[in-house]
Amino acid sequence: MKKLFREYALLTVFVFIMGGLFLLDLCFTANPYSELENRKLKQKPAFSLEALASNQYTKNYEEYINDQFVGRDGWITLKSVFESALGKTENNGVAYGADGYIFNKMYDPALGEQRSNGTGFGGDGDGSAALPVLNQAQLARNAGFLERFLSGYDGHVTVAIAPNSYAVLSEKVPANLPNVDQWKAVEDLYAGLDGENLTKLDLFSPLEEAAKTRQVCYRTDHHWTTDGAWAGYRAYCEALGLPFATLEELAPLRREVPGFLGTYYNKSKNFNAQADTLVWYDIPVEDVTIDGERAALQPDGSRVEVIGLYQKEKLETRDKYAAFLYGNNGLTVIKSGNSKARREDGEPSRVLVIKDSYGNCFAPFLTYSYDEVWVADLRNMTFKVSETVAENAFDDVLILYNLDTFQEARNFSRITY
């Protein structure tokens, strides 16, 4: 035995370590969810001879072990430390910029072609590693769905495509990061839209201007900050000639929650990431319903009572942004007495916001410009937009997406008639 250990010392140590980790894995209960990665973890698969024979059981069990091995979060952090020491400046589709900012990567499709033929960026000649490129095909399809909606609806519509952080904070983006020109992509999209009652809202300029004095994008998350959303809200109201709530008026309602680490952090696992402060405004409202009920469905199937605009207990978790409007629900209807404008006929003013998650921290501000704010998320709707606009009179319809989401959305067809 001693001779065996001397001759195969490294192998023996390795076997003991792996065996010890295996035994520890058997002793610990599987975690259902990773707070570090903000996702559900694989659970132990059920055994059957059929699954074993088809190799499905071993595949599922390997995924389970990968998600559940002992000290997993610590190993992930250790990996990030080593990568940082080696000078790595990107990981898992995101890149590290100045002042703690992490940026998504979305390249021009031409770079993918150059990579495949061995020229230009990448240049490995085989194209085996997929590049995060702008999905022009899906972008064109969604633009087509949007055109169909505009042609079938005779009310006023505002289309507002928001830029992602790297398009706003160019001075903090890593040098030579070959990201797509988002300004041009949105300009091209807008150029293809037409309608007498259509407003094409520029959100680039107001965000760039606001960024000179306030933080408009999170360091570690893909959303705009609440201050960034307010800059977009002001631009929207000014474009439509609507009254709006100023930051001075909102100041007494401002609340701050430190320690927010978002989706870019979840991808990169950057061990020295700089947490952000999440801002929300304790705006009073009269009534909020979600999909016709005063209860919000949770990921685990349970329901929580809807009280106001925010699921405040979420502010104490890692996924703090989920507090806004109780997450992404089908149809949220907000009624308040905050509106600065009144219709001459005495009827309540209404806006329908068709949005991605950028709209969650944006919509509360609209209560100062409309009596009722209807917020629809196409990802979770169980009805057609055409039914909603046919059954309810809206003063305005706002379609609010960030470009990254809009160019990959697979459910935008639900906006059509």
N, C-alpha and C positions, 0 to 999 in steps of 0.2 A: 504493500500500500504506500509506504514511504517512497519507494523507488518510483512508483506510478505518479505520486504527487510531484516529485522532483522533476520528472521528465515532462509532465503535462500540467505544470503548475497553473499556467494561465487558463487552460481549458477547464481545469478542476474548479478554479475560482469562479469562472463564468457559469459553470453548471450549478454550483452552490447558490450563486446570486439569482439565477433564473428560477431555480427550484424554490428558493425562499420567497421570491416575488409571487410565484404561482400559488404557494400556500397562503400568503397574505391576501391575495385576490379572492381565494375561496372563503376567507374568514370575514371579509368586509362586505357590507350590503351595497348593492349597486346604487349609484346616485341617479336620480331621474333627470337632473338638469344641471348644466354647467353655468354658474354665474359668470365665470371668467369669459366664456365664449358666447354666452347668451343664446344657448340652444339646448334642445332636448338631447340626451345621450342614449346610445343604444342600450337595450336591455337584453338579458340572457335569453337566447332563442329556445323555443320548445324543441325537445329532441324527438325525432322519429326516424325509423329505418329508411323511409322514403326520402326524407330530407338529407340523410347521411349518404345514401346511394347517389343522389343527384349532385352531391357536393355543395348543396345549398346550406346545410347545417354548418359545415366547417367555415364557409364564407361568412355567414352571419355571426358565428362565434368569434371569428377573428375581428370583425367590426366591433363586437361587444367588448372584447379584451382591449382593443385600441382605445375605446372610450372610457373604460372602467379600471385601468391598471392603477395600482396604489401610488398615491402622490402625484397624480397626473398633472394637476395645476402647477405643482412645484417644478416638474420636469419641463413643462412648457415655458415657464419663466426662465429656467436655467438655459434652455435652448436660445431664448431671446438674448440673454446675457452674452453667450458665446458668439452669436451672430453679430452683436454690436461690437464686441472686441475685435472681430475680424474685419470690421469696417463695412458691413453690409448695410446698404441704405434703402432697401426695399424688401418686402415680404408679402407673399400671397396676394398680389394684385394691388398693393398700395405702396407709396413711396414716402420716405421721411424728408420733410422740408425744414425750413428755419423756424425758430421760436416754438418748437414742439408740435408743429402742424404736420398732420399726416394726410396725404392726398390720394384719391383714387386715380387709377390709370385708365384712360380711354383713348386709344390711338386711332389715327386716321386709317381707314381700311387699306390704303395704298401701302402702308408699312407691312401689313400682313402679306400682301402680294410680293413685296420685295424680299421678305424673309423667306418665302417659299422658293423663289428662284435663286437665292443665294447672293442677292445684291442688297446694298443699303442696310437699313437697321436690322439687326439680328444676324443676317448673313450666314446662317448655319446650313442653308441649302436644303433642309428637309422639312422645315415648317412643323416639326413634331411638337414643339411647345406652343400652345395656343396663346395668341396675344389678345389682350382685352381691347378689342376694336369697336368703333361705333357701328352699331347694327343698322346699316342703311336700309336693308330690306324691311325690317320691322318698323323702322322710323317712317318709311314711305307708306306702309300699310296703315299705320296709326294716323298719319296725315290724311289718308284717304277716308278713314272712318270719320275723322273730324270734319272733312269737307262735306260728307253726306249729312252729318248732323246740322251743319250750318245751312245747307240748302233746304232742309226740311223744317227748320225752326225760324219763325218770323220775329222773335223777340231779340232784344239786345244781348250780345255775347261778347265777353272779353276773353281772349286767349293769352295766358301769361306763362311762358316757359322760363323757369328760373335757372340760372347757371349754377354749376357746382363750384366748390371752393377754389379749385386751382385756376378757374377762369376769372375769379374775383381778386384773389390774393397772389398775383403773378410774382411779386417780389419775394414771396416766401417759398415758391415752388423750386424744387431742385433744378440745378442748371442742366440744360439739354434733355429735359424730360419731354419726349415728343408727343405730347397729348394733342388731341384733336382741337381745332379752333371752334369752340362752342358758340362764340358770337356769330360766326359765319353759318354754322349749322342751324341756329335759330332763325337767322335772317332768311336762309333758304326755305325753311319751313314756313315762315310767315309769308314769303313771296307767293307761295302756292295757295294761300287762303284768301277768299274773297267773300264779301257780303256787305250790304248796305248798312246793317246794324252791327258791324264787327269792329271791335277795338283790339289791336295787336299791341300788347303792353311790353315795353322795354323794361326789364328788371335788372339788366346789367349796370346801367348808369347809376340808378339810385343805390344799388348795393356797393358799387365802387366808391361813391361819394360818402355813404354812411361809414364805410370801412376806415375812413380817415380819422374818425373820432370814436368809433365803437367797434366791438367785436361782432361781426355779422355772420361768421362761420365758426363752427366748433373746431377745435384742434383735432379731436379724435373721432368725430362723427360726420356722417354725410349730410345731415340736415343743416339748414341755416339756423342761427340762433334766434331767440325771440326778438332781439333787437334787429336782426336782419329781416325777420318777418314783418316787423313794424315798418321798416323802410319800404318793403314791398307793398304793405297796406296803404301807406301814405301815397305812394306812386299810383296805386289803383284808384284811390279816391280823387286825387288831383286830375287824373285822366278822365274820370267820369263826372267831375264837378260835384262830388259828394262831400259833405262835412265829415271830419274825422277827429278822433281823439289824439291830442298831442302827447308827447312824452311827459310834459310838465303836468298835464291833467292826470295822467296815469301813474305818476310817481308815488302817490300814497298807497297805491295798490301793488306796487312792485315787491316781489318776493324772490329770494335767491337761495339756491340749494347747491352747495359745493360737492365736489367728488364725482362728477359725471364723466364716465369713460364710455365712448360710443362704438359704433359699428366698425370704424377703421381700426380702433384698438383691438376689437374682437378678432379682426383678420390678422393683424400684425403681431399681437401679443408683445408689443414693445415694452420691455421691463421698466424703462424710465419715462414712460409716457406722462405727459402733463395733463392732469385732470382739468376739466372745465367747470365753470359755475353755470348751472342751468337756471334761467330766469323765467318766472311765470307771473302773471298778473291776476290778483284775486278779484276778478271782474264779477259784479253781482248780476244774476239772471233770475228770471221768473220761473222758467220751466225748461227742462232738457229731457228729451226722449230719444232712445236709441232703438231703431227698428220698431217703433211704435210702443215701446215699453220703457219703464223707468228702472230698467236693470240692464247691465252690460254683461255679455257672455265672456267668460274667461277661457284661456287656452286649455285648462283642465276640465272644461265643461260646466263649471259652476257659474253662478251669476252674482254680481255685486250690485247693490243699490246705487242708482245714479243720483248724486247730489252735487249740483253745480257743474262746472266745466271740466273738472279735473278729478282723476282718481288719485287722491293725495297719498294713499299708502304706497303707490308706485314710486313716489319721490324718495322713499327710504330704501329702494332696491337698486340693483345695478342698472336696470333698464328704465332709467328715470324719464326718458322722453315719452314712454308709454302712458304717462300720467295725462298728457294732453288729450282731451276728448275721449278718454278711456280706450285709446288705441284706434285701430283702423276698423271701423264698423260700417255696415251697409248704408244706413241713412240716419243721421243725427239731426234733430230739429231743435234749435235754440230760440227761445222767446225771451225778450228782455224789455225793460223800459228805458234802455240807455240811449236809444237813437236820437241824434241831434236833428233829424229831418222828419217831417210829417207830410204825408200825401194830402193833397187838397180834397180828395174825396173821402178822407177819413179812414180809408182801408189801411191795414198794416202793409208796410213795404217789406218785400221779400227778395232774397238773393239765394240762388242755388249755386253751391260751390261743388264742382266735380274735381276731385283732387287725389293726389297721392299723399304721403305722410307729411310733406311740406305744409299742407293745409291745416294740420292739426294745431300748430301753435299760431297760425295766421287767423283762423276763423274767429276766435274770441274777440279780436279787434273789430270785426265787422258788426258786432252788436251795437256799436256807436254810430253806425251808418245805416242800419236797417232794423226794422222791428223784429223780423224773423230771419234767421240764418239757417238754411237747409244745407247740410254737408253730406255729399254722396261719395262713397269710395267704391269704384267699379269692381274691385277685387272681391268684395263681400256683399254686393247687392243681390237681392233675390227678386228683383223687379226690373222693368225697363225704364230707362231715362225718359223715353217718349211718353210713358204712362204718367210719370211724375209731372212733366211740363204740361201735359194735356189736362190734368185734373187740378192743377194749382197755377194761379197767376203769379209769375215772377217778374219783378221789375228788371232784374239783371240775372244773367248766368255767367259765372266765372269758371273757366277751366284752368286750373292751376296745377302744374307739374314741374318737377325739375327735369332737366334734359336727360340725365342718366336713367331715370325711371321711365320717361316717356319713350326713349328709344328701345327699351326692352320689354315694355308692357304687353302682355299677351291677352289681356282682357278688355282692351279699349274698344273692341267691336260692340260692347254693350251700350255704348253711347248712341249708336245709330237707331234710326226708326225701324 
